[in-house]
Amino acid sequence: MIWNIFNKKPIDENLPEFWQNYARSFEEKLPEDISKIRFVVFDTETTGFDFDEDRILSIGAVRIENNSIEIGDNFEVFLEQSRFNPETVKIHGIIQNEKFEKVPELEGLKNFLNYVQNSVLVAHHAGFDFKMINRALNRHGLPKLKNKVLDTAVLYKSTRIATNLINRDKIYSLDEIAEAYNIELTDRHTASGDAYITAIIFMKLLGRINKKNKLGMKDLYKIKN
């Protein structure tokens, strides 16, 4: 049994090496300064919304660091699937016999973990994407994601509350926020396209929330609906 010094929890040597490497990355404590944090903005496209029955079709991600979206450091993977839902195909456009390269689910998860390491994850309505990935990890006998996560839907509501321009019961879609910020909806409903749109939104939200550059990561984690 190997001990994770930072989290004071053992790393199970029986788990795959890629998981152990991922877990070890959390031994390095994240900086408190937001500008020095490595954020990974990600999105999943899935066969549907049932956490037990549906599956991930693709994962897209892009890195933000030093107050900049690093477009050259992006991630995209398509997963092999036997299950397809004609209704959701209308949304994401991924059909069963697409000719681009697909990898087995476990390999896709391995590649994703190798990419994110101990970054702070960011997504729109992050709970869904986070849970879909955790269910996929569970199918392969792996633990849940260890990363901190931020939700742009929650952060957006906080900026609206501050200006009293909020319907507290409303669930703001990615399209609505992009329209509010005049962001072009390029490659909408692809994992990589939605990750990039979300990254732009996240940068704009950070600018509004952290106007005086006084907020730290702990302050962002405290923001709730």
N, C-alpha and C positions, 0 to 999 in steps of 0.2 A: 504494500500500500504506500503510495506517494502522498505527501502532505502538501496542500496548497497553502503556502505561507500567508498570503494576503487574506484569504477567506477563512483560514483556520479549519479547512475541511479536507479530508483525504481525497486524493485523485485515484480512482479505481484503476489499477493496472490491468484489469481484465477488459476494460473498454478499449476501443481502437486507438491507435497511436494518434490519429488526427484529432480525436476528441481530447486526449490527454494534452496535446499541444495547445489546443484551443483553451482548455481549462487553465493551463500554466500562464497564458497571456494575462490572466487576471491577477497574477502576482504583482504586476506593475500597477501601482495606484494611479488613477486618472488625475490629471491636473484640475484644479478648481477653476482656473481661468478659462472661460468659454472659448476664447480665440485659439487656445492651445489643444482643445479637445478634438479628437478624430471622430466625426459623426459619419455614420453610414445610413443614408436614406434609402429605404427599400420598399418594394411592393411585390405582391404575389398575384398571379392570375390563377384561378381555380375552376374546377368543374362545377362548383356551386357553393352553397353556404352551410352545408351540413358538415360539422367537424368530424363526424364518424364515417360518413359515407363518401364525401367528396375528397378530391385530391388536388394537389398543387400541379399546375401545368407549367408554370414558369416563375422564376424569381429574377427581379432586376434590382440593381442597386448602384449608387454613386456616392463617392466620398466627398465630404466637406471638411476642410481644414484651413486654418489661418484665414477665416472669413472668406473663403473662396470655394466654389464648386469645382472640384478637380475632374473635369469631364473626361480627361484621358485615363483616369483610374476608375473605371466602371466595371460592373459585373452583370452578366446575363447568362442564364442557363434555362434550357427547356428539358422537362422531365418526361420520360416514357410513361404512358398511361394506357390502360385498357378501357378505362371508364371515360365516357364523353357525354356531355349534356347538350343537346341541340339548342336549348334555350340560352345557355351561357355562351355558346359558340357565337351567337349573334352579337355578343358584347365584346369578347376578346379576340374573336376571329381565328383562334387556333383550332384547326381541324385535325382529325385523327391521323390522316395520312400526309401531313405536311412533310416536306422533304428535307427541312433543315435538321441539323444534328440534335438528337435527344440522348439523354443519359439516364441510367437507372436512378431511382429516387435517392438511394443512399449516396451515390456518387455526387449528385447535385447538392445534397445537404453537406457533404464533406467539403466541396468547393466553396459553398457559402460560408461555412464556419472558418475555413482558411482565409477567406477574404475579410470577414468582419472582425475576427479576433475579439479584443476587449473594447471595441468602439462603442459609443453610445448610439443605439439604433433609433431611427426616426421614421415614422410612417403616418399616413392619414387613416384615422380610425384604426390605430395600431393594434388594438386588441385582437382584431380578426386575423391579421397577418401573423402576429406573434403566436396565436393559438394554433393556426394551421401548421406552422413550422414545428411547434412543439408536439403536435399530434403525429406529424411525420417522423420526428425524432423518436418518439415513443414506439412507433411501429418497428423500429430497428433496435430497440432495447437501449436507447440512449437517453440521458437526462435532458431536462429542459434547458432552453437558452439561459445563459447567465448574465446577459447584457442588460444594462439600464436602457429604458425605452422612453421616448417622448412622442406625443401624439399631436400632430399639427391641428387637428380638429379642436382639441382642448386648448392649445395655445391661442388659436384664433378666437375662440370664445372669450378668453381672458382679455384680449385687446378690445373686444366689443363691449365687455362689461365695464372696462375702464372709461369708455366714452358714452356709456349708457345707450349703446346702439345694439341691444342684444335681445333676442327671444331665447330665453333660457331653455325652453323645451325643444328648440329647433336643432336638427342634426344637419350641420353644414356639409354639403358635398364638396368634393375636390373641384368640380366645375364651378360651383358658386364662389368659392374663395378665389380661384384663378380669375374669374370674371371681375371680382371686386378689386383685384390687384392688376388687372389688364395683362394677364399672362396668357400667351398663346398656347392653345391646347394641342400641341404637337404630339403625335403618336399616342393619343389618349386610348386607354384600355389596353395598352401593352405594359408589361411589368417595367421594362426599362424606361418607357415614355412617362408613365405615371410616377416613377421614382424621380425622374428629372424635374417634372412639374412640381412635385412635392418638395424637392430640394430648393427650388426657387422660392416657393411659398415660405419654407422654413427660414431662409435667409431674410426675407422681408419681415417675418414675424420677429426674428431675433433683433432686427433693427428697431422695431417698435417697442418691444418689451425691454430691451437693454439700452435705452437711449443714452444713458449717462455712463455706460460701460462699468456699472457697479454690481451687476448681477453675477452670481457664480452658479455652478451647476446645481448646488443644493436648492437655490431659489427656483430654478426651472422645474425641478422635481416636485416642488411644493404646489405648483400651479394645478388646480383642479377645475372640473366643470362648474 
